[in-house]
Amino acid sequence: MKVLIVHAHHEPRSFNAALKDCAVERFSAAGHEVQVSDLYAMNWNPVASAADFGARANPDYLVYALEQRHNHEAGTIAPDIAAEIAKVQWCDLLIFNFPLYWFSEPAILKGWIDRVMISGLFYGGKRIYDRGGMRGKRALVTLTLGGREYMFGATGIHGEIAPLLRPLLQGSLAYCGFTVLPPFIGYHVPYVSAEARAQILADYRRHLDDLERLEPLRFPSLDDFDDRLMPRPR
């Protein structure tokens, strides 16, 4: 298996970095190939702009998604984007590893998604969900947050965690055709003891070891919709 880890944490000694290292060690020991895109170490540019395109289809008005298609086909998309696209095309499993910021991923990771998961290749028209460009590949989200687990539930103060992650799990990954595995979440990480952190790492190892047995999350299938993407009668 080929694994790409997109890691988004500014501190090399962080617990997120420990989770990233844990995944690298676990997959490598099992004989899998691993690449890591360490976005802060790479000084990744998260800002989508006209500078991403070497040859504009329309130099007078920037429609970013259309220029993504045109420049990818022409081979004129920015080199940093092209390099990350190649990594995603190479991998069988994509892992996003990050701390939760404001109920979302950090801006640097969102910018990776904006710039790398391009229209025409990852998705486009009715090439979405189970017909998306990345079908056949799997994705796993690994995140940490400061709150306690009981704060994220039907009666928790923050509500259930699934709706918070929906823009990423469904709106980005599933939308582009990835088979999305249940996420791994490390709760209350900045405030727990070293022993508790060790337990989270042990739990993560088990999660990674169980990937083949995890039931993927369920998202829309285009088989359930007609040509106008209206629900088919049941």
Secondary structure, DSSP 8 states (H G I E B T S, - for coil): -EEEEEE--S-TTSHHHHHHHHHHHHHHHTT-EEEEEETTTTT------GGGBSS-S-TTS--HHHHHHHHHHHT-B-HHHHHHHHHHHH-SEEEEEEE-BTTB--HHHHHHHHHHS-BTTTBBTTB-GGGSTTTT-EEEEEEE-SS-GGGSSTTSTT--HHHHHHHHIIIIIGGGT-EE---EEE-SGGGS-HHHHHHHHHHHHHHHHTGGGS-------GGGB-TTS-B---
